[in-house]
Amino acid sequence: MKTFVITTDNTSDLSKEYVEEHHIGMMSLTYTVDGTTYSYDNPLPLTDLYEKMRNGSVPTTSQVNPTEAKQVFSQMLEKYDCDILHISFSSGMSGSYNSARIAAEELEDEGISHKIKIVDSLGASGGIALMIHHALKFQAEGKSIDEVYDWLEENKLHIVHTLTVDDLNHLYRGGRLSKTSAIIGSIVNVKPLIYVNDEGVLIPNGNVRGRKKALNSLVDYMGDVLGSYADKNELICLNHADCEKDAEYVAAQIRERYHMENIRISMIGPIIGTHVGPGGMILCYFGEHR
């Protein structure tokens, strides 16, 4: 019998196969494209989403609400009868963390017999995936939910999130960046570099000219922040918005320059993808600081 199970939300960009294999409970932020609303269980194929965005569609997203969060927790408690460790989308980018917290408090007030521990990832996408990877490893080693929770809280600000996008207007429309930053990024052939800060918020970190320089800058930044963590990264997460060849190029640069071989390349899911747009790239790993 499991001592605890893991839940998260669909900003973690995990494959359905991975979620099912590891019995992960999934909360769903929804997204609406051309008048139709989709969810984790009723998705629009990612290639279709990005193609629609290239052709002018402007998707919108909605956070998880407390009722939906409570339903997921209740289902997991009924199915597994054990504690729950929930790893949420950054509170700096969504209210979904707060919804999960409220849902857990309501269930505890109702007298459930198990713990629900909520971790604010202060990140997204591959950053959440890295947290889940380590949580599953520690779970397999027999660590308790409290030990895993404490480790995640102590180490989450060492998870570096860097990204580049082809068009900053997607982030501006979604309220993730200011209008000024979007205007600067709209200059012809200027590509923005962005990172997630310690408050879990997207912060512009400069601009370069040309796509290849932007991709190289993601790899350059690793050298600035890896520090003593250079030999501690057992997994690198590299997520792309329908630009797999570019992701393979970045992965090759990481292997050549830092001799890191275990790089998981996967697509950016619909919620994060709606905000970064086609051509977005997110690189996540452990470093001295963000």
PyMOL commands that set and color helices and strands:
alter all, ss='L'
color gray80, all
select helices_A, chain A and resi 10-12+16-21+46-54+66-80+96-109+126-140+145-158+169-173+179-185+211-225+227-231+244-258+270-276
alter helices_A, ss='H'
color red, helices_A
select strands_A, chain A and resi 4-9+25-27+30-33+36-38+60-62+83-88+116-120+159-164+190-196+202-209+236-240+263-267+281-286
alter strands_A, ss='S'
color yellow, strands_A
deselect
rebuild
show_as cartoon
